[in-house]
Structures are given as structure tokens and as C-alpha cells.
Amino acid sequence: MNSTAFQTETASKSKGGFPALLALAISAFGIGTTEFVPVGLLSSLASDLNISITLAGLLISGYAMGVAFGAPVLTALTNKMNRKTLLLLLMVVFILGNMVAAVSTSFTLLLIARFITAFSHGVFFSIGATIAADLVPEHKRASAIAFMFTGLTVATVTGVPLGTFIGQTFGWRATFWAVALLGVVAIIASAILVPKNLKEAPPSSIKDQLKIIKNGRLLLAFAITALGYGGTFVAFTYLAPILEDVTGYAPKAVTWILLGYGIAVAIGNTVGGKAADKNPIKALFWMFVIQAVILVILTFTAPFKIAGTITIFLLGLLAFMNVPGLQVYVVKLAERYVPSAVNVASAINIAAFNLGIAIGAFVGGLIVDSIGIIHTPWIGGVMVFGAVLLTAWSTALEKRTI
């Protein structure tokens, strides 16, 4: 390609990239909202469906398992599909899944709807990064991917508390209808704004995945992701019941606390990204140490409104701060050991994030049923401390490599 053609293509990408990135961010916002919105609605869901809080928690862990199993497998199986066609198809699945959830009259049907909806989640973020990178010039690719992922951050800041407010005001079914409507907006935006002639993604196959899962260093990184990210969900899954039953907040106040938690998540994401730029594994080690300490402290401060609320805000800062570092570290390892399958490694790490959520939510449910909900934070801290040990191990291996 000559320089004139290159400049023309770069100008074209710069001009048309932002609207398409906005469409991707809207989709990411909807997907992020639907994953975590049950956190604020567990009590009302459990009451309406006549189930325990623990069983209601499966709506989060079941969704996470859908992402964990769906992301790597479906990413490989749909690899040859046109990227835009696949993107629109994923949003159709997302809309239908939330509509079925909205009309569910039984816990079983609601759980199945959540599991199916989760299939769209993992594949979307796998191909979304590829699409975002193709929409802009080479030197803006990282920023484009980050912009798409802001949809997830904004979902935590506004989508989850807004969904909680809608559910508490009009019933939990109204929340799923609202998320389905958001999916309609997203699919229209994608149909109009995302170009048809997207560059096809690099080939990813089951064979590539086998290469990755045979690599000890990458398996260690995936374990760090699952434990370090998932540990918070032992307590976070049951945050609304903790705030209502232990701290003594009214349900309406929980919405505002979730908003504060979301703002903390946004700040933490930004700080975490900058901290992990130079040395992600070193930054992750200290993030996990502080995160584990905060979780243990929450066990003692949860019964007190001021101290408990401050601790929850600090937990929000740390809970998602590790995400950029974990993703960057996995990509760096994949580039070093399995360069033909970097995208697949990224997809499997997304699966690891959600496996961590599933394990954390499940463990939290066992704790609630056995020794009580107040013990979920410190046990989550123990899980994160496991990530501290694994990160120390990975750091030692890095030094040997150098």
C-alpha cells in the first residue's frame, strides 16, 4: 500500500470509527448491566419466586458459567462468520434471553434464560475487541478497545443501580424488559453504524485452544484471574442482603450505595490500567494484597453504616482495578508462548473472569446457608489471598525467564 492510500484509509477510519465504537459501547453497556443487575434485586427475586437468597444467587453464577463455557468454544465455532452478522446475531440472542427472563414464572426458566443470554456475552467481547481495533488507525487501537470496554464500566456505575431502582419500583421483571429494550437500541445502532466491510478476525480454532491450555504459564495466569477477580464475588453477590440485613439500610438506599460502588469501580479501573502499564504482575500482586485486606475488614465494619459504607467504597476501588492488568498480562504471555492464538487466550481469560464470578457466587451461597452472610467477606478475602500466592509464584517464574 502506498503512502497516499494509507493516509486515505487512516482518514476514513478516523472519520467513521467513533460512531461504530459508540454502537459497540452501547452493546457492552447492555451486556454489563444484565450480568450484574441481579445483585441489587436478589431479595425481591427470592421473595417473588419463593426461593432462598442462596438459590437466587445462582442467577449470577449460572450466567457466569454460561460465559465461561460459551466464550472460548463459541468464539472458535463462529470464527468464519462475518463479524457484523455475528455481532447482530449475538444481540438478537441477548434481546430474546432478557425477554424470556422478563416473562419467567419459575426460577428454572429464569435460570435457563440467563444461561442462554450469557452465550452472547463471551463471544461479544471476544470479537468486539477485534472489531474496535479495525475501526481506527493502528496507533489508536488500544484506545478504541478501551472505549468499547467503557460500556462495562458505565454499566457498573449507572446500569446496575438504575436497574435496581426500576426493579424496586416496578418489579424485577421490568428491569429485564428495560435491558431487552436497551438491546434493541444497541442492535439498531450496530446495524446502522458498524460498517459491513470489517476485516475478518485471525483464525482461531479448537487446536489453538488446546495449545493454550497445555501452557503452564497461561494456566497459572487464568487461575490468578479466577481467584483474584472472583474472590470479591463471594461477598458482592450478596451485597444487597448484607446492606439490608446486616448494615440495616432500607432497600431504596441500596440503590445509592450501588451507585457509589460503581463510581469507585470506574475510578479503580482507570487507576488499575495506569498502574499495570509498566509491570502488570507487580501491580497485580499489591492490588490483590490490599483487596484481600479490605474484604477481611468488611466482615468487621459491615454492621456499622458509616464504616461499612466506606469499606464497600474501598472494595469497589479494588474489585475491578485488577481487570486491565490481568488482561494485559495474559496477552503478553500469549504473545510470548502461543503467538498464533492471542485472541483465543484473551477469550479464555474472559472465561476465567466469569468462572471466578461463578465460583465466588457459589461459595458465597454455601457460606450464607451454613455459617451466615456476615462471613462472606473474609472468606472472599481468603480466595483473593490465593491469587496473591499464585501471583508471587508467577513473579518468581518471570525472574527466571529474564
Buried (B, 14 or more C-beta within 10 A) or exposed (E): EEEEEEEEEBEEBEEBBBBBBBBBBBBBBBBBBBBBBBBBBBBBBBEBBEBEBBBBBBBBBBBBBBBBBBBBBBBBBBBEBBBBEBBBBBBEBBBBBBBBBBEBEEBEEBBBBBBBBBBBBBBBBBBBBBBBBBBBBEEBBEEBBBBBBBBBBBBBBBBBBBBBBBBBEEBBBBBBBBBBBBBBBBBBBBEEBBBEEBEEBEBBBEEBBEBBEEBEBBBBBBBBBBBBBBBBBBBBBBBBBBBBBBBEBEBEBBBBBBBBBBBBBBBBBBBBBEBBEEBBBBBBBEBBBBBBBBBBBBBBBBEBBEBBBBBBBBBBBBBBBBBBBBBBBBBBBBEEBBEBBBBBBBBBBBBBBBBBBBBBBBBBBBBBEEEEBBBBBBBBBBBBBBBBEBBBEBBEBBEEEE
